[in-house]
């Protein structure tokens, strides 16, 4: 596929100059959409993911529970359940044992209006993923904006090669979606947020949204919380790197992939997703994100251009 001049020029600019807190907005268009993807009709996934199946789905990753002790002395700001927002939703799929799984994701602005950012550890496994789809603003067993099948998954090759601990710095993924059954793209239906590379570590107010998986495997509503973030440097040699850290109560297994959001001139900007250090943390009151850099932008550009994604090797 020939890359449009505007995209090639932007790519050269991104990787030739330092970027600090610069939002990545929708690229100039029009752009040709690369062929590919599973070619699975949205109608089949919409029929498959009934309210009962969505409620029965289990977290893609469970690394912490409400019973885990919290190391910090000060109480974390509380979270509260709510009906969600259109740009944030849930990926659903069935694994090799036909068990339903879920993980959070956020629609970001893009030329084709079809990109979602999530945590790489949610989708890294090479095991088959059937009926893999995204449901914006999922809550209480309903699909208010319908369902969007997954077309391609873009994960940094280093994350595939190093794994969830050694590769924790690259625990993010950009997912390209197919259109809804009526031909509508995800961002057309829900709107999207700016993707913000090099956002800095210290923010006074960050909104954290996540879909928890309870002990009975149901997750009726997402959680919402506002708190500050700061830089956390790993003391675990098996999981090196620096990460965003936030204190918010109740973010148990299932909240992986949920967004770290800050206000910007267009509404919100995405500065992280629950993941990174120990796939998001060991305790329900402290969550982490990998730090967004040029590597994050590279995945975004690969997804925009329809390049062949990396894969386990």
Secondary structure, 3 states (H helix, E strand, C coil): CCCCHHHHHHHHHHHHCCCCCEEECCCCCCCCCCCCCCCCCHHHHHHHCCHHHHHHCEECCCCCCCCCCCCCCCCCECCEEECCCCCEEEEEEECCCCCEEEEEEEEECCCCCCEEEECHHHHCCCCCCEEEEEEECCECCECCCCCEEEEEEEECHHHHHHHHHHCHHHCCEEEEECCCCCCCCHHHHHCCEEEEECCCCCEEEEEEEECCCCCCCCCCCEEEEEEEEEEEECCCHHHCCEEEEEEECCCCCCCCCCEEEEEECCEEEEEEECCCHHHHCCECCEEEEECCCHHHHHHHHHHHHCCCCCCCC
